[in-house]
Structure formats: structure tokens, C-alpha cells
């Protein structure tokens, strides 16, 4: 039934299909896998216990409408957002485009979201336990983008399991400039000060940096050094790409970030390079082109402790999490790893070449 539903959604315009899928999840129309996760898939990071390493990437649930439904699908964690201080509509439609032959998507959404207040209210109403990250960003017309991130940290401190600082979306003008050394040092320094104030009266929360795949070796090294020297607990590698690896045709010419299968090789290489640049001292989340257990396992071997996906759901449907977990557990047994942690970074050299 759910495979048929996925096929039906592909008859709709991409953004409309996404809205229908979120509505279905809100109504409880989704698979509900039973049973507990394989013990070998458990991950302990940042004081958090993940029953499995698989999460939904930001962009799927921008406004925190269905984080609990995502967990019910079998994911170990969910990330909502990107959320900006003020609501914004994003770029004009159409702004999402499927490339079915390549199992890819191009989007130029532009941080469309309902803003801090609306998202915070939804997260406050949650009753289910589970790990929910909040991806924070800056408004397009903000004069001081760094201050928007600081506001996001403060706003969601009591409800977020962790924070993702998104400085790598290609769809907000000037945003990727925050990945450069001096702006990044300033941003992370300001976040560190706010973090100290927020944690003074309660528990601390991990802060992760999400980077682009379109970085040269020097940029990777710079960001790695800034992260290691700064108040950062991990990184998410990577966001969408402005390049078009292996993609041709009219749709490929649309502006925006490319996600899905064509991003896999590029994002995995940057993941491995970043792991190498940090000396494997910084826990990483691998994202980009994951649609199978083999893909997830490759990210882990390339240095990721956790893995996220989004576009894979577009083409495979809501049963994907269960399929990946089954195949991932089998891969660990096949290669003689007693736990997922044993496999992390086991083939960094192969993927960073």
C-alpha cells in the first residue's frame, strides 16, 4: 500500500507531494514497525543514546510538524528545520524538481519556514521521548546573520536534543560565506558565549556544524581547524551541491542544490577528508545520497558515527529506514564488527582518495 502511495505522490508536483506526505504522517497514515533495534546499531554520542544511527535530515520537517511520526517510522533521531527567527516564504515556486532517472532532486526552497515562535510551540507540545535536533539558520534579509543563529540557540535550548548550525545552504545569498575562517570563528565564538549562558542553569546541548560538499582541500582544512579550536561537538557532512555530477538535461539546469544518488560520491569523499582533517577527533554525521544499507555503511566506514537521509525517501518510500537498518546490521556481522562504533572510519583512506 505504501509503495503504491509513493508512486501516487510522484504524479504530483514535488512540493505538493511533500506537503501531502507530511499531512499523511500527521494523520498517522504510515508504517509502524514493531520490535527493538539490533543492539549492534546503538550509538552513544554527546550524552545521547541513539537506538540506531539513522536520522531524517533537515528540510523534510521544516516546521516540526511530524518529528514523532518520523521516529515511529524506525529512525533513531529526527532533525527539524531549518528554522529562522522570523517566518519567511522562501523563493518563488516552482522551487523543487525531480530527476527520477538519477534518483535526485534539485531544490531552491530558500529556508521557507514558519519561524521560531511557531516551531517552538510545536516542540513544547511533544509528549513522546526521542532525539530531536533543531537546525537553525538566518533570515534572508538579516543584517547580522550570526545574531540569527544566536537567537535560534537561545529560543530552542530547552526543547532541542542538539543543534545544527546550517551555514551551507546554497539557496540563501551570502550564507556559505560563513564557512570562511574569519566569519566562522566569529559565529562559533558568539554561539559559544550564548551556550555558556544557556547551560549555566541546566544541561548542556551539543552544537554541530553543517558544511557544504563544494569545498576544496584548503577549505576543508580551515573548517576542521576552526571546529577543533572552537566550541563545536560535531559536524554534518554534507548539504546539497551546486555542481551537477552525472546529471544532464533541462531540469539539471535549474538553480538550486542537488541531492540524491548523484551526491553520494562527492559527499562521501568530503566526509572522509573532513574526518581525516580532524584526526577523527570530531564525531560526524554523514549525509548525501543514502538510499540503501550499503550507502549508510559506506558513510560509516568513511568516518560517520550517524547517518541522515531525505531524498532516498522520495524514491523508496517510508519503509526505507527498516530496510537500511536490516542491511546495515548484516554488513556489521559480515565484516566482523561487534558494534557500529567499530566500523566508524575503518575505510577513511579509501574514500578520501
C-alpha positions as CSV (number, residue, x, y, z in Angstrom):
1,X,0.0,0.0,0.0
2,X,2.8,2.4,0.9
3,X,4.7,1.6,-2.3
4,X,1.5,2.5,-4.2
5,X,1.2,5.7,-2.2
6,X,4.8,6.7,-3.1
7,X,4.0,6.1,-6.8
8,X,0.9,8.3,-6.5
9,X,2.9,11.1,-4.9
10,X,5.2,11.2,-8.0
11,X,2.2,12.2,-10.0
12,X,2.0,15.4,-8.1
13,X,4.2,18.5,-8.3
14,X,7.2,17.8,-6.0
15,X,6.5,20.4,-3.3
16,X,2.8,19.5,-3.3
17,X,3.7,15.8,-2.9
18,X,5.9,16.6,0.0
19,X,3.0,18.5,1.7
20,X,0.7,15.5,1.2
21,X,3.3,13.2,2.7
22,X,3.6,15.4,5.8
23,X,-0.2,15.6,6.1
24,X,-0.3,11.8,6.0
25,X,2.3,11.5,8.7
26,X,0.4,13.9,10.9
27,X,-2.7,11.8,10.4
28,X,-0.9,8.6,11.4
29,X,-1.0,7.1,8.0
30,X,2.4,5.4,7.9
31,X,4.0,2.1,8.7
32,X,4.6,1.3,12.3
33,X,7.5,-1.2,12.6
34,X,7.5,-3.3,15.7
35,X,10.4,-4.7,17.7
36,X,13.5,-3.1,19.0
37,X,16.6,-2.2,17.1
38,X,19.6,-4.6,16.9
39,X,21.9,-3.8,19.8
40,X,24.9,-3.6,17.4
41,X,23.3,-0.5,15.8
42,X,23.2,1.6,19.0
43,X,25.3,4.7,19.2
44,X,26.2,6.8,22.2
45,X,27.3,10.3,21.5
46,X,27.2,13.7,23.2
47,X,25.4,12.1,26.2
48,X,22.6,10.9,24.0
49,X,21.7,7.3,23.3
50,X,20.7,6.6,19.7
51,X,18.9,3.2,19.3
52,X,20.1,3.2,15.7
53,X,22.3,5.6,13.7
54,X,19.7,6.6,11.1
55,X,18.1,10.0,11.1
56,X,16.0,12.3,8.9
57,X,17.9,15.3,7.6
58,X,16.7,18.8,7.9
59,X,14.4,20.0,5.2
60,X,11.9,17.2,5.4
61,X,10.1,18.5,8.5
62,X,10.9,22.2,8.4
63,X,8.3,23.3,10.9
64,X,8.4,20.4,13.4
65,X,5.0,19.1,12.3
66,X,5.9,15.4,12.4
67,X,9.1,14.6,14.4
68,X,7.4,11.9,16.4
69,X,5.9,10.2,13.3
70,X,9.4,10.2,11.9
71,X,10.7,8.3,14.9
72,X,7.7,5.9,14.6
73,X,9.0,5.0,11.1
74,X,12.0,3.5,12.8
75,X,14.5,6.3,12.6
76,X,16.9,6.8,15.6
77,X,16.5,10.5,15.5
78,X,15.0,13.4,13.6
79,X,16.2,16.9,12.7
80,X,13.7,19.7,12.2
81,X,14.2,23.0,10.3
82,X,16.0,24.9,9.0
83,X,14.3,27.5,11.3
84,X,14.9,31.2,11.1
85,X,13.9,33.8,13.7
86,X,11.2,35.3,11.6
87,X,8.8,33.4,9.2
88,X,9.8,33.6,5.6
89,X,8.1,32.3,2.4
90,X,11.3,31.3,0.7
91,X,11.9,31.5,-3.1
92,X,9.1,31.7,-5.7
93,X,7.5,28.4,-6.8
94,X,8.3,26.1,-8.6
95,X,11.4,25.5,-6.5
96,X,11.6,21.7,-6.3
97,X,12.4,19.5,-9.2
98,X,12.7,15.7,-9.5
99,X,15.2,13.9,-11.7
100,X,13.7,10.4,-11.5
101,X,16.3,8.7,-13.8
102,X,19.1,9.9,-11.5
103,X,17.0,9.4,-8.3
104,X,17.8,13.0,-7.4
105,X,16.1,16.3,-6.5
106,X,17.0,19.9,-7.1
107,X,15.6,22.5,-4.7
108,X,15.9,26.2,-4.2
109,X,13.4,26.5,-1.3
110,X,15.3,29.3,0.4
111,X,14.6,28.4,4.1
112,X,10.8,28.6,3.9
113,X,9.6,28.1,7.4
114,X,7.1,29.5,10.0
115,X,9.8,31.0,12.3
116,X,11.0,30.4,15.8
117,X,7.7,31.0,17.7
118,X,5.6,28.6,15.7
119,X,8.2,25.8,15.7
120,X,9.0,26.3,19.4
121,X,5.3,26.0,20.3
122,X,5.0,22.6,18.5
123,X,8.1,21.2,20.1
124,X,6.9,22.3,23.5
125,X,3.7,20.2,22.9
126,X,5.6,17.0,22.3
127,X,4.9,14.1,24.6
128,X,7.0,11.4,23.1
129,X,10.6,10.8,24.1
130,X,13.2,10.7,21.4
131,X,16.1,12.6,20.0
132,X,15.1,15.7,18.1
133,X,17.7,18.1,16.6
134,X,16.9,21.7,15.7
135,X,18.6,23.1,12.6
136,X,19.0,26.8,12.9
137,X,19.6,29.4,10.2
138,X,19.4,33.1,9.3
139,X,16.7,35.1,7.6
140,X,17.5,36.1,4.0
141,X,17.3,39.8,4.8
142,X,19.1,39.8,8.1
143,X,21.8,42.4,8.5
144,X,23.6,40.3,11.1
145,X,23.2,36.6,10.2
146,X,25.4,35.5,13.1
147,X,22.9,37.0,15.5
148,X,20.1,35.0,14.0
149,X,21.9,31.8,14.9
150,X,22.5,33.0,18.4
151,X,18.8,33.7,18.7
152,X,18.0,30.2,17.5
153,X,20.2,28.6,20.1
154,X,18.5,30.6,22.9
155,X,15.0,30.0,21.6
156,X,15.2,26.2,21.3
157,X,17.6,25.5,24.2
158,X,15.0,23.8,26.4
159,X,13.5,21.6,23.7
160,X,16.3,20.6,21.4
161,X,18.4,17.4,21.9
162,X,21.1,19.0,19.7
163,X,21.6,22.0,17.4
164,X,22.8,22.1,13.8
165,X,24.3,25.4,12.6
166,X,23.4,25.5,8.9
167,X,25.9,27.7,7.1
168,X,25.9,25.6,3.9
169,X,22.6,26.0,2.1
170,X,23.2,27.3,-1.4
171,X,19.8,29.0,-1.5
172,X,20.3,31.9,0.8
173,X,22.6,34.6,-0.6
174,X,25.8,35.1,1.3
175,X,25.2,32.2,3.7
176,X,28.0,29.9,2.5
177,X,30.4,32.8,3.1
178,X,30.0,32.0,6.8
179,X,32.1,28.8,6.2
180,X,35.2,31.0,5.6
181,X,37.6,31.1,8.5
182,X,37.1,34.5,10.0
183,X,33.3,34.7,9.7
184,X,33.1,31.1,11.0
185,X,35.4,31.9,14.0
186,X,33.2,34.9,14.8
187,X,29.9,32.9,14.5
188,X,31.1,30.0,16.6
189,X,32.6,32.4,19.2
190,X,29.3,34.2,19.6
191,X,27.4,30.8,19.8
192,X,29.8,29.6,22.5
193,X,29.1,32.7,24.6
194,X,25.4,32.2,24.4
195,X,25.8,28.4,25.0
196,X,27.6,29.1,28.3
197,X,24.8,31.4,29.4
198,X,22.1,28.8,28.4
199,X,23.9,25.9,30.1
200,X,24.6,27.8,33.3
201,X,21.2,26.9,34.7
202,X,20.7,23.5,33.2
203,X,22.2,20.8,31.0
204,X,24.5,21.4,28.0
205,X,23.4,20.7,24.4
206,X,25.7,19.6,21.5
207,X,26.3,22.0,18.7
208,X,27.0,20.6,15.2
209,X,28.2,22.5,12.1
210,X,26.7,21.5,8.7
211,X,29.0,22.1,5.8
212,X,28.8,22.0,2.0
213,X,30.2,19.4,-0.3
214,X,31.6,22.0,-2.7
215,X,34.8,22.7,-0.7
216,X,38.4,22.4,-1.8
217,X,41.0,20.7,0.4
218,X,42.2,24.1,1.8
219,X,38.6,25.0,2.9
220,X,38.1,21.6,4.4
221,X,41.3,22.0,6.4
222,X,40.3,25.5,7.5
223,X,36.9,24.5,8.7
224,X,38.3,21.4,10.5
225,X,40.9,23.6,12.4
226,X,38.2,26.1,13.4
227,X,35.9,23.4,14.6
228,X,38.7,21.7,16.7
229,X,39.7,25.0,18.2
230,X,36.1,26.2,18.8
231,X,33.1,25.1,20.8
232,X,31.8,22.6,18.4
233,X,30.8,19.0,19.2
234,X,30.5,17.6,15.7
235,X,29.8,18.2,12.0
236,X,27.2,17.2,9.4
237,X,28.7,16.4,6.0
238,X,27.2,17.4,3.8
239,X,24.5,19.8,2.5
240,X,23.3,19.8,-1.2
241,X,25.7,20.6,-4.0
242,X,25.6,23.4,-6.6
243,X,27.5,21.1,-9.0
244,X,25.8,18.6,-11.3
245,X,27.8,15.4,-11.1
246,X,26.5,12.9,-13.7
247,X,23.2,14.9,-14.2
248,X,22.1,16.3,-17.6
249,X,19.0,17.7,-19.3
250,X,16.8,20.7,-18.9
251,X,15.9,20.0,-15.2
252,X,19.6,19.8,-14.4
253,X,19.9,23.4,-15.4
254,X,17.6,24.6,-12.7
255,X,19.3,26.7,-10.0
256,X,19.5,25.2,-6.5
257,X,21.1,22.4,-4.5
258,X,21.2,18.9,-5.9
259,X,20.5,15.9,-3.5
260,X,20.1,12.2,-4.0
261,X,22.1,9.5,-5.6
262,X,24.4,11.8,-7.7
263,X,25.6,13.5,-4.5
264,X,26.7,10.3,-2.8
265,X,30.3,10.0,-4.1
266,X,31.1,13.7,-3.7
267,X,29.6,14.0,-0.2
268,X,31.3,10.8,1.0
269,X,34.6,11.9,-0.2
270,X,34.3,15.2,1.6
271,X,33.1,13.3,4.7
272,X,36.3,11.2,4.6
273,X,38.5,14.2,4.0
274,X,36.9,16.0,6.9
275,X,37.4,13.0,9.2
276,X,41.0,12.9,8.2
277,X,41.5,16.6,8.6
278,X,40.1,16.4,12.2
279,X,42.1,13.3,13.1
280,X,38.8,11.6,13.7
281,X,38.5,13.7,16.9
282,X,35.1,15.2,15.9
283,X,32.0,13.0,15.6
284,X,30.4,13.3,12.2
285,X,27.0,12.7,10.6
286,X,27.2,11.6,7.0
287,X,24.5,12.8,4.6
288,X,24.1,12.8,0.9
289,X,22.7,10.1,-1.5
290,X,21.8,7.5,1.1
291,X,19.1,5.1,-0.1
292,X,20.4,1.7,1.0
293,X,22.1,-0.2,3.8
294,X,25.2,-0.3,1.6
295,X,25.2,3.5,1.3
296,X,24.8,4.0,5.0
297,X,27.6,1.5,5.7
298,X,29.9,3.4,3.3
299,X,29.2,6.7,5.2
300,X,30.1,5.0,8.5
301,X,33.3,3.4,7.1
302,X,34.2,6.9,5.7
303,X,34.0,8.4,9.2
304,X,30.4,8.9,10.1
305,X,29.0,7.9,13.5
306,X,25.5,8.7,12.4
307,X,23.8,8.9,9.0
308,X,20.9,11.0,7.7
309,X,18.8,10.8,4.6
310,X,15.9,12.6,2.9
311,X,15.8,12.2,-0.9
312,X,16.0,8.5,-0.6
313,X,12.5,8.5,1.0
314,X,11.2,10.3,-2.1
315,X,12.0,7.4,-4.3
316,X,11.8,4.4,-1.9
317,X,9.0,5.3,0.5
318,X,8.5,5.1,4.2
319,X,9.8,1.6,4.7
320,X,13.3,2.7,3.8
321,X,14.5,3.0,7.4
322,X,13.7,-0.6,8.2
323,X,15.4,-1.8,5.1
324,X,18.6,0.1,5.8
325,X,18.8,-1.0,9.4
326,X,18.4,-4.6,8.4
327,X,21.1,-4.4,5.8
328,X,23.4,-2.3,8.0
329,X,23.2,-4.9,10.8
330,X,24.1,-7.6,8.3
331,X,27.1,-5.7,7.0
332,X,28.5,-5.3,10.5
333,X,28.2,-9.0,11.1
334,X,29.7,-9.8,7.7
335,X,32.8,-7.7,8.4
336,X,33.3,-8.9,11.9
337,X,32.4,-5.7,13.7
338,X,31.0,-6.2,17.2
339,X,29.3,-2.8,17.2
340,X,28.7,0.1,14.8
341,X,31.4,2.1,16.5
342,X,34.0,-0.5,15.5
343,X,33.2,0.3,11.8
344,X,33.4,4.1,12.1
345,X,36.3,5.4,9.9
346,X,37.5,1.9,9.0
347,X,38.0,2.9,5.4
348,X,38.6,6.6,5.5
349,X,41.7,6.3,3.3
350,X,39.7,4.5,0.6
351,X,37.0,7.2,0.4
352,X,39.2,10.3,0.8
353,X,41.4,9.4,-2.2
